[in-house]
């Protein structure tokens, strides 16, 4: 927890220019000290595990509380969230048709004070039958 003293002022832009008011005496401002950064998921791999399952894994993020898995039939768009879970590997039910490619991407998350903070998505990975 950090506390610092800052003066506070206001500004007015009603006439098109910025005019500042008087600064107040210093006011104590406290920061809870919670800084959250969630890394981009890397090292993603995927394979057909069975006729109805695809297995995925990736490099674990030490700060992550869990991961969110997304799927699309198009590498660049149309992703839908299919599940959230703990751990850095999963299987997901999907029956690939011959010649079909399905794409997955993953992002890590951290839960902070009841809010979920997400990292960047992994690069998409495709799986074909």
Steps between C-alpha positions, in 0.01 A plus 500: 500500500635838404381840615611825346390860528379674187355844440176502304383752242231524235501629146241663277493467121166668435655779290720264293814552708597327821495720813615354832359589839689542825673194643374367831716410796648152460247220536603149609436240230539130578566230244421143605826394338323248277663504159395216276660404174413176331741375237417383150456124476783340301611152404151388396466162334198301388435152366212270419472276807211287376216515250311738733776671705774754437783530755663839560788611721715811545766653721354569844479863616621512862266787589189350335199387699363333189463502124230568246482288183362638172415318174428601139482348154678813368858579611445876510144550632184349640643360824260391773589436862446131570627460856694644793704279732815469714808321369706531185350215300155380407305285263193628329224314326499562126451267205716610208377421153748372241677801347374739770730722706391649831697773680552562869649779707542534875536789741593495867310681773545613860211564738552822698244631748215324321610620156658284230807654334598342166834473323558506125379215283746238385574474132230285338582133442324288245412130520405298193361154445 
